[in-house]
């Protein structure tokens, strides 16, 4: 729903800097500040500021440590003021300082982007331009001393603010690595691996993280005494053609426009960034002119309605990352997952990848192995390995954390479950089945173990009713596919203990999820909002809106996926279960109006066996070629069946369709809050 731009700040120092980046591929990131690895003699100031640690000077090299008060370093007005004060008072006029290294004391980030709260504080957004240009003046002042400046990058530089870059990225990055490499990074948030970064000239040296500071200091010292020369990557023939010839520029920007079209025009920032880059390339009278243009665009983007909306989303996401229940009584180290289907396998994958020991249990070897289960894990990790998103070592490490268990006598699952700190049950949505599984497992768990049920609708209080330790029972509703869906609902019944709730949220956060704590009511939060949305979807079909037409209208309005595709993605059977469950729950007339009274097209599809992507056919048909599933169009059998369901053709337009559909979702969300 937002736009994310991940950038490296190296270009800000490019004219006088050697650039050093760490690699995270050999040794896991340290949780100790990098200064602890310095062994050379150094002088250190005893004072520190709010945003910078104590200044070290080693062999004529000033080591400037970014170390703000929050978990992530961010750029804002206050840090710029302190940086200038530090430079003027400690470095600028000191002839003994021959070079400077900028490094972060944070274990996993250099600068995490702009200070979002600063943007909110500026009621008069036009003043942001002065801030941007003041930043450029400061960087000019840094370069004016004429000493080598080295950026030692530990972690990525990120930003999610819905505004154009305002401190030169759009000008400096293309000049550094070329437009072909820079534009995808700026516009689409494309990440660059350390080896690729070195190849394209984004960084000069890639080192192990433990050597980052020492190598950076040595590079700076050698640059200062002339024994090391800052290299500049020679422009390739392809880069020359795309950047320096009219035909090349035309072809390049034509492709960029195709990418921008995918945003649907809903976000103004990508277009503003494009304008900044093109102005710097083709229209600016000077570098300063291009920077002025960019700073003005920054202001214009901050003044849009989109910017505060995305900032609100950013703040909300950060808020749910704080565990309001505190720390659990016992830290979760071993997670048992019951059920090796699509959901269970996904939960096992994200748990193993984040360091948990995982006990993955199903009935028998066939169920454990696949088509989901262990096969799902191996296929996903192999795919990541092939795309170089993980190393062979990491792939084997993840695999070694998962222990497959069955009810077979040769699989002593009971012994393993004696050490489980949390069980996440992911069996089908049937209360009797969930009670049966719970009764079999609970006697073999330690007293502190949290029992979490992955359910989309069943009341947690009803599941806990048959538990030996109901205070340890909590709901954890994941969304499919688990490895890529960030949202997690944590549901506490009236008797859930604070420690169990704390453990559920802590595990969700470690798994990389955004856990929202919701009330134990029918549908919880997401499905409670989704129910009326689905009812209106079927009502629109009954009023003559075609399946593809409905999806296209909603996507054009700004939603990432249409409601019909959504049903196929989550499973038509799951969507039907949610609908029928909520129809019989406490939502009254809000679950009515789904077309012809008594008819339910979702149930019709379930009876036909058209359950969506997982069965190769739902509302749409799918074809699998070389392991990749592709949609081929509306399912002919479903189209014929739905023709009986269409009561009239109101010839509805896009706005009316979207108003009807989204108002049902929004109204229910308001009622939930």
C-alpha positions in Angstrom: 0.0 0.0 0.0 3.0 2.3 0.3 6.1 3.0 -1.7 9.5 2.1 -0.4 12.8 3.5 -1.5 16.0 1.9 -0.4 19.1 4.0 -1.0 22.8 4.0 -0.1 24.2 7.4 1.1 27.6 6.8 -0.5 26.9 9.2 -3.3 26.8 12.1 -0.9 30.5 11.6 -0.3 31.6 10.4 -3.7 33.7 13.2 -4.9 36.4 12.8 -2.2 35.6 9.4 -0.7 36.6 5.8 -0.9 33.5 3.8 -0.2 33.6 0.8 2.1 30.6 -1.6 2.6 30.3 -4.7 4.8 29.2 -8.0 3.6 26.6 -9.9 5.6 27.2 -13.2 3.8 30.0 -14.7 5.9 29.4 -14.0 9.5 26.0 -13.0 11.1 25.8 -9.3 12.1 27.3 -8.5 15.4 25.2 -7.2 18.2 28.2 -5.3 19.6 29.0 -1.8 18.5 31.8 -1.9 15.9 34.1 0.4 18.0 34.7 -2.6 20.3 36.8 -4.2 17.5 39.3 -1.3 17.4 42.7 -2.3 18.7 44.9 0.6 17.5 46.0 3.4 19.7 43.5 6.3 19.5 42.5 9.5 21.2 38.9 9.8 22.2 36.8 12.7 23.3 35.1 12.0 26.6 31.9 13.7 25.6 29.2 12.6 23.1 26.2 14.3 21.6 22.7 13.2 21.1 23.3 11.8 17.6 27.0 11.1 17.5 29.2 9.0 19.8 32.6 10.2 21.2 35.0 11.3 18.4 38.0 9.1 17.9 41.2 10.3 16.1 43.5 7.5 15.1 46.7 8.1 13.1 45.2 11.4 11.8 41.9 9.8 10.9 38.8 11.1 12.6 36.2 8.4 13.3 32.7 9.9 13.4 30.2 7.5 14.9 26.5 7.9 14.1 24.7 6.8 17.2 21.3 8.4 17.6 18.9 7.8 20.6 16.6 5.5 18.7 17.2 1.9 17.4 17.7 3.3 13.9 19.8 6.3 12.8 17.7 8.8 10.8 18.4 12.1 9.0 16.7 15.2 10.3 17.2 18.8 11.2 18.6 18.0 14.7 21.3 15.6 13.5 22.4 18.0 10.8 22.8 20.8 13.4 24.8 18.5 15.6 26.9 17.2 12.7 27.9 20.7 11.6 28.8 21.7 15.2 30.9 18.6 15.5 32.7 19.3 12.2 33.3 22.9 12.9 34.5 22.6 16.5 36.5 19.4 16.2 37.7 18.7 12.7 37.5 21.6 10.2 40.3 23.7 11.6 42.4 20.8 13.0 45.4 20.4 10.7 46.3 17.1 12.4 43.2 15.4 10.9 44.1 14.1 7.5 41.0 12.0 6.7 37.6 11.1 8.2 35.5 7.9 8.5 31.8 8.0 9.0 30.5 4.8 10.6 27.4 3.7 12.6 27.5 2.3 16.1 24.3 0.5 15.5 24.7 -3.2 14.9 22.6 -3.4 11.7 22.0 0.0 10.1 23.9 3.1 8.9 21.1 5.5 8.4 17.5 4.3 8.1 16.3 7.3 6.0 14.6 10.5 6.9 13.3 11.4 10.3 9.6 11.0 9.7 8.6 12.9 12.9 10.7 15.9 11.6 8.6 16.1 8.5 5.4 16.0 10.7 6.8 18.8 12.9 7.2 21.2 10.0 3.7 22.8 9.7 5.0 25.1 7.0 6.4 22.5 4.5 8.0 25.1 2.4 10.7 25.4 5.1 11.8 21.9 4.2 13.5 23.3 1.1 15.8 25.5 3.3 16.6 22.3 5.3 17.5 20.4 2.2 19.7 23.2 0.7 21.3 23.6 4.2 22.3 20.0 4.0 23.9 20.5 0.6 25.8 23.5 2.0 27.1 21.3 4.9 28.3 18.6 2.5 30.1 21.2 0.5 31.7 22.4 3.7 32.9 18.8 4.4 34.5 18.5 1.0 36.0 22.0 1.3 38.5 20.7 3.9 40.0 18.7 1.1 40.5 15.5 3.0 39.4 12.0 2.1 36.0 11.0 3.4 35.1 7.4 3.8 31.6 6.0 4.5 31.8 2.6 6.2 28.3 1.2 5.6 26.9 -1.3 8.1 23.4 -2.2 6.8 21.0 -0.7 4.3 19.9 2.9 3.9 16.1 2.9 3.8 13.2 5.3 3.5 9.4 4.9 3.5 8.1 8.5 3.5 6.1 9.0 0.3 8.2 12.0 -0.6 11.0 12.5 -3.1 14.6 12.4 -1.9 15.7 15.9 -0.8 19.4 15.7 -0.2 20.8 14.8 -3.6 20.3 11.1 -4.1 18.4 11.6 -7.3 21.4 13.5 -8.7 24.4 11.8 -7.2 23.4 8.1 -7.5 22.9 8.1 -11.3 26.2 9.9 -11.7 27.9 7.4 -9.5 26.6 4.1 -10.9 24.8 5.1 -14.1 21.1 5.6 -14.8 20.4 1.9 -15.6 21.5 0.8 -12.2 20.4 3.9 -10.2 16.8 4.4 -11.4 15.5 1.0 -10.3 17.1 1.5 -6.9 15.5 4.9 -6.5 12.1 4.3 -8.0 11.4 0.6 -7.1 13.5 0.1 -4.0 15.7 -2.5 -5.7 18.2 -3.8 -3.2 21.8 -4.4 -4.3 23.9 -7.2 -2.8 27.4 -6.3 -1.7 29.2 -8.0 -4.6 26.9 -6.3 -7.1 27.4 -3.0 -5.3 31.2 -3.3 -5.8 30.8 -4.4 -9.4 28.7 -1.4 -10.4 30.9 1.1 -8.5 28.5 1.8 -5.6 31.2 0.8 -3.1 34.9 0.3 -3.4 35.6 -2.5 -0.9 33.5 -5.3 0.5 34.8 -6.6 3.8 33.7 -8.9 6.7 31.7 -6.9 9.3 34.3 -7.4 12.0 37.0 -5.8 9.8 34.7 -2.9 8.7 36.1 -0.2 11.0 39.8 -1.2 10.7 39.6 -1.4 6.9 37.8 1.9 6.6 40.4 3.6 8.8 43.3 2.1 6.8 41.7 3.1 3.5 41.3 6.7 4.8 44.9 6.8 6.0 46.2 5.5 2.7 44.1 7.9 0.7 45.5 10.7 2.8 49.1 9.8 2.3 48.6 9.0 -1.4 49.4 5.3 -1.3 45.8 4.5 -2.3 44.0 6.3 -5.1 40.2 6.6 -5.3 39.1 4.8 -8.5 36.3 5.8 -10.7 34.6 3.1 -12.8 35.0 3.7 -16.5 31.7 4.3 -18.3 30.7 1.3 -20.4 29.6 1.4 -24.0 26.0 0.6 -22.9 26.0 3.3 -20.3 27.3 5.8 -22.8 24.6 4.9 -25.3 21.7 5.1 -22.7 22.9 8.3 -21.1 24.7 10.3 -23.7 22.8 9.7 -27.0 19.3 11.0 -27.9 18.2 7.6 -29.0 19.5 5.8 -25.9 17.8 8.3 -23.6 14.6 7.9 -25.4 14.6 4.2 -25.1 15.7 4.3 -21.5 13.0 6.6 -20.3 10.4 4.8 -22.4 11.1 1.7 -20.3 11.0 3.8 -17.1 7.5 5.1 -18.1 6.3 1.5 -18.4 7.4 0.8 -14.8 5.7 4.0 -13.6 2.5 3.0 -15.2 2.3 0.0 -12.9 1.7 2.4 -9.9 -1.6 3.3 -11.5 -0.8 7.0 -10.8 -1.9 6.7 -7.2 1.4 7.8 -5.8 2.9 11.2 -6.9 6.4 10.6 -5.6 7.7 8.2 -8.3 6.8 10.7 -11.0 8.4 13.5 -9.0 11.6 11.5 -8.6 11.6 10.8 -12.4 11.3 14.5 -13.0 14.2 15.2 -10.7 16.5 12.7 -12.4 15.5 13.8 -15.9 16.0 17.5 -15.0 19.5 16.8 -13.7 20.3 14.8 -16.8 18.7 17.1 -19.4 17.6 20.5 -18.2 19.7 21.7 -15.2 22.0 24.6 -15.8 24.3 23.5 -13.0 24.5 20.9 -10.2 23.1 23.5 -7.7 20.2 24.1 -10.0 19.4 20.4 -10.1 19.6 20.2 -6.3 17.2 23.2 -6.0 14.8 21.5 -8.3 14.9 18.3 -6.2 14.5 20.2 -2.9 11.4 22.0 -4.3 9.9 18.6 -5.4 10.6 17.4 -1.8 8.4 20.2 -0.5 5.7 19.5 -3.0 5.5 15.9 -2.1 5.4 16.7 1.6 2.4 18.9 0.9 0.3 16.2 -0.7 -2.4 14.1 1.1 -0.4 11.0 0.2 2.6 11.9 2.4 0.7 12.2 5.8 -1.3 9.1 4.9 1.8 7.0 4.3 3.5 8.5 7.4 0.4 7.4 9.4 0.8 3.9 8.0 4.5 4.0 8.9 3.7 5.1 12.5 1.0 2.4 12.8 3.4 -0.3 11.7 6.0 0.9 14.1 3.4 1.0 17.0 2.5 -2.7 16.5 6.2 -3.6 16.7 6.2 -2.8 20.4 5.1 -5.7 22.6 2.6 -4.1 25.0 2.6 -7.2 27.1 6.3 -6.9 27.9 8.5 -10.0 28.0 7.1 -13.5 28.4 8.0 -15.4 31.6 10.0 -17.9 29.5 11.7 -17.1 26.2 10.5 -19.1 23.3 13.3 -21.1 21.7 11.5 -24.2 20.4 8.4 -23.9 18.3 6.3 -27.0 17.6 4.0 -26.7 14.5 1.1 -29.1 14.3 0.0 -29.8 10.7 2.4 -29.7 7.7 -0.1 -28.3 5.2 0.3 -25.0 3.4 -0.1 -22.9 6.6 1.9 -25.1 8.9 4.8 -25.4 6.5 4.8 -21.6 6.0 4.9 -21.1 9.8 7.7 -23.6 10.1 9.7 -21.8 7.4 9.5 -18.3 8.9 10.3 -19.8 12.3 13.4 -21.7 11.2 14.6 -18.7 9.2 14.5 -16.5 12.3 16.5 -18.9 14.5 13.8 -21.1 16.2 14.2 -24.8 16.6 11.1 -26.2 14.8 9.2 -29.4 15.5 7.0 -30.0 12.4 4.5 -32.8 13.1 1.8 -34.4 10.9 0.0 -37.8 10.9 2.3 -39.8 8.6 5.4 -39.6 6.4 3.3 -38.8 3.3 1.6 -35.8 5.0 4.9 -34.6 6.4 6.8 -34.8 3.2 4.4 -33.0 0.8 3.1 -31.6 -1.4 3.6 -29.0 1.2 5.4 -29.9 4.4 9.1 -30.5 4.1 8.9 -30.3 0.3 7.5 -26.8 0.6 10.4 -25.7 2.8 13.0 -27.3 0.6 11.6 -25.8 -2.6 11.4 -22.3 -1.1 14.9 -22.4 0.2 16.3 -23.9 -3.0 14.5 -21.1 -4.9 16.1 -18.5 -2.7 19.5 -20.1 -3.1 19.1 -20.1 -6.8 18.3 -16.4 -6.7 21.3 -15.8 -4.4 19.0 -14.5 -1.6 20.8 -16.9 0.8 23.9 -18.9 0.9 24.4 -22.7 0.9 25.4 -22.4 4.5 22.2 -20.5 5.4 20.0 -23.0 3.5 21.5 -25.9 5.3 21.3 -24.1 8.6 17.6 -23.4 8.2 17.0 -27.0 7.2 18.9 -28.3 10.2 16.6 -26.4 12.6 13.5 -28.3 11.4 12.8 -31.8 12.9 10.0 -33.7 11.1 7.8 -35.8 13.3 4.8 -38.2 12.8 2.6 -40.5 14.8 4.8 -43.4 13.8 6.3 -45.5 16.5 9.7 -44.7 15.0 9.1 -41.0 15.5 9.2 -40.2 19.3 7.4 -36.9 19.0 6.4 -37.0 22.6 10.0 -36.7 23.8 10.6 -33.8 21.5 7.5 -32.0 22.6 8.7 -32.1 26.2 11.0 -29.3 25.3 8.6 -27.1 23.3 8.1 -23.6 24.5 5.2 -22.9 22.1 2.9 -25.0 20.0 1.3 -23.5 16.9 -1.5 -25.7 15.8 -2.4 -25.3 12.1 -5.0 -28.1 11.4 -8.2 -27.6 9.4 -10.9 -25.3 10.8 -12.9 -27.8 12.8 -13.4 -27.3 16.5 -13.7 -31.1 17.2 -10.5 -31.8 15.4 -8.7 -29.0 17.1 -9.8 -30.3 20.5 -8.7 -33.8 19.5 -5.2 -32.6 18.6 -4.9 -30.5 21.7 -5.9 -33.4 23.9 -3.2 -35.6 22.3 -0.4 -33.0 22.6 -0.9 -31.0 25.9 0.1 -33.8 28.3 3.5 -33.9 26.7 4.2 -30.2 27.0 6.0 -28.4 29.8 3.8 -26.3 32.0 5.0 -23.0 30.6 4.4 -23.9 26.9 2.0 -21.6 25.1 -0.6 -23.3 22.9 -1.5 -21.1 19.9 -4.2 -22.0 17.4 -3.9 -20.7 13.8 -7.6 -20.2 13.2 -9.4 -17.7 11.0 -12.7 -17.7 12.7 -13.2 -20.2 15.5 -13.5 -18.5 19.0 -10.4 -19.0 21.0 -12.5 -19.3 24.2 -14.1 -22.4 22.7 -10.8 -23.9 21.7 -9.4 -23.2 25.2 -12.5 -24.8 26.9 -10.9 -28.3 26.6 -7.4 -27.2 27.5 -5.5 -28.5 30.5 -4.0 -25.0 30.9 -6.5 -22.5 29.3 -4.4 -19.5 30.5 -1.7 -20.6 28.0 -4.0 -20.7 25.0 -4.0 -17.9 22.5 -4.9 -17.4 18.9 -2.3 -16.7 16.2 -4.0 -16.1 12.8 -1.5 -16.1 10.0 -2.3 -15.2 6.4 -1.4 -17.2 3.3 1.2 -17.5 2.0 2.8 -17.2 5.4 6.4 -16.4 4.2 5.3 -13.3 2.3 2.2 -12.0 4.3 3.3 -9.7 7.1 0.1 -9.4 9.1 -0.6 -11.6 12.1 -3.6 -11.5 14.3 -3.0 -12.4 18.0 -6.3 -13.2 19.7 -6.6 -13.4 23.5 -9.6 -15.0 25.2 -10.8 -13.7 28.5 -8.5 -16.1 30.4 -5.3 -15.8 28.4 -2.4 -14.9 30.6 -0.3 -11.8 30.1 2.8 -14.1 29.6 1.1 -16.2 26.9 0.0 -13.0 25.0 3.6 -11.6 25.4 5.1 -14.8 24.0 2.7 -14.8 21.0 3.5 -11.2 20.1 7.3 -11.8 20.7 7.3 -14.8 18.4 5.3 -13.0 15.7 7.7 -10.0 15.8 10.8 -12.3 15.6 9.2 -14.1 12.6 9.1 -10.7 10.9 5.3 -10.2 11.2 3.2 -7.2 12.2 1.2 -8.6 15.0 -2.1 -6.8 15.9 -3.8 -7.8 19.1 -7.6 -8.3 18.5 -10.6 -9.3 20.5 -12.0 -12.8 20.6 -15.1 -12.1 18.5 -16.4 -13.9 15.4 -14.0 -13.1 12.5 -11.6 -11.3 14.8 -10.6 -8.2 12.8 -9.6 -9.0 9.3 -12.2 -11.6 8.5 -14.8 -9.5 10.3 -14.1 -6.7 7.8 -13.7 -9.2 4.9 -17.1 -10.8 5.5 -19.3 -7.8 4.3 -16.7 -7.1 1.6 -17.3 -10.7 0.2 -21.1 -10.2 0.5 -20.9 -7.1 -1.6 -18.6 -8.9 -4.1 -21.3 -11.5 -4.7 -24.0 -8.8 -4.8 -22.1 -6.9 -7.5 -21.8 -10.1 -9.5 -25.6 -10.6 -9.1 -26.0 -7.0 -10.4 -24.2 -7.8 -13.6 -20.5 -7.0 -13.0 -18.2 -9.5 -14.6 -15.4 -11.2 -12.7 -12.5 -9.7 -14.6 -14.2 -6.4 -14.9 -14.8 -6.3 -11.1 -11.1 -7.1 -10.4 -9.9 -4.5 -12.9 -12.1 -1.8 -11.5 -10.9 -2.4 -7.9 -7.2 -2.5 -8.9 -7.6 0.7 -10.9 -9.0 2.3 -7.8 -5.8 1.5 -6.0 -6.2 -1.9 -4.3 -3.3 -4.3 -4.8 -5.6 -7.2 -5.8 -9.2 -7.6 -6.8 -11.8 -9.3 -4.6 -12.3 -12.2 -7.0 -8.6 -12.9 -7.3 -8.4 -12.6 -3.5 -10.9 -15.4 -3.1 -8.9 -17.6 -5.4 -5.7 -16.7 -3.5 -6.9 -17.5 0.0 -9.0 -20.4 -1.2 -12.7 -20.3 -2.1 -13.4 -22.9 0.6 -11.8 -20.6 3.2 -13.7 -17.5 1.9 -17.0 -19.5 2.0 -16.2 -20.7 5.5 -15.7 -17.1 6.7 -18.9 -16.0 5.0 -21.1 -18.8 6.4 -19.5 -18.5 9.9 -20.1 -14.8 10.0 -23.7 -15.2 8.6 -24.5 -17.3 11.6 -22.6 -15.1 14.1 -23.4 -11.7 15.6 -23.2 -9.4 12.5 -26.9 -9.3 11.6 -27.9 -7.3 8.5 -24.2 -6.5 7.8 -23.9 -10.0 6.4 -26.9 -9.7 4.2 -27.4 -8.4 0.7 -25.2 -10.8 -1.1 -27.4 -11.2 -4.2 -30.4 -13.5 -4.7 -31.7 -14.6 -1.3 -30.6 -18.1 -0.4 -28.0 -18.3 -3.0 -24.3 -18.5 -2.3 -22.0 -18.7 -5.3 -19.0 -19.5 -3.0 -20.7 -22.6 -1.8 -21.5 -23.6 -5.4 -17.8 -23.4 -6.3 -16.8 -25.5 -3.2 -19.3 -28.2 -4.2 -17.7 -28.1 -7.7 -14.2 -28.5 -6.2 -13.1 -25.2 -7.6 -11.2 -24.0 -4.6 -8.9 -21.5 -6.2 -5.2 -21.6 -7.1 -4.5 -24.5 -4.8 -6.6 -26.8 -7.0 -5.8 -25.2 -10.3 -9.2 -23.7 -10.7 -11.5 -21.4 -8.8 -13.2 -18.3 -10.2 -10.3 -18.4 -12.7 -8.5 -21.2 -14.3 -4.7 -21.8 -13.9 -2.1 -23.7 -15.8 1.2 -24.8 -14.4 4.2 -24.8 -16.7 7.7 -25.6 -15.5 6.6 -25.2 -11.9 5.1 -21.8 -12.4 1.3 -21.3 -12.2 -0.3 -18.8 -14.6 -3.9 -17.6 -14.8 -5.5 -18.4 -18.1 -8.8 -16.7 -17.8 -12.3 -17.1 -16.2 -13.1 -20.7 -15.4 -15.7 -21.7 -18.0 -17.6 -24.0 -15.7 -17.8 -21.3 -13.1 -18.9 -18.7 -15.7 -21.8 -21.0 -16.7 -22.8 -21.5 -13.1 -22.7 -17.8 -12.2 -24.9 -17.0 -15.2 -27.7 -18.5 -13.1 -26.8 -16.2 -10.2 -26.9 -12.9 -12.2 -30.3 -11.3 -11.4 -29.9 -8.1 -13.4 -27.4 -6.0 -15.2 -27.3 -2.5 -13.7 -24.4 -1.5 -15.9 -22.5 -0.2 -13.0 -19.5 2.1 -13.5 -16.1 2.0 -11.7 -16.9 4.6 -9.1 -20.2 3.1 -8.0 -18.7 -0.4 -7.9 -15.7 0.8 -5.7 -17.9 2.9 -3.5 -20.3 -0.1 -2.8 -17.5 -2.5 -2.2 -15.0 -0.5 -0.2 -17.7 1.2 2.0 -18.7 -2.2 3.3 -15.0 -2.8 4.3 -14.4 0.6 5.8 -17.7 0.8 7.7 -17.0 -2.6 9.3 -13.5 -1.4 10.2 -14.9 1.6 12.0 -17.3 -0.5 13.9 -14.4 -2.8 15.0 -12.5 0.2 16.3 
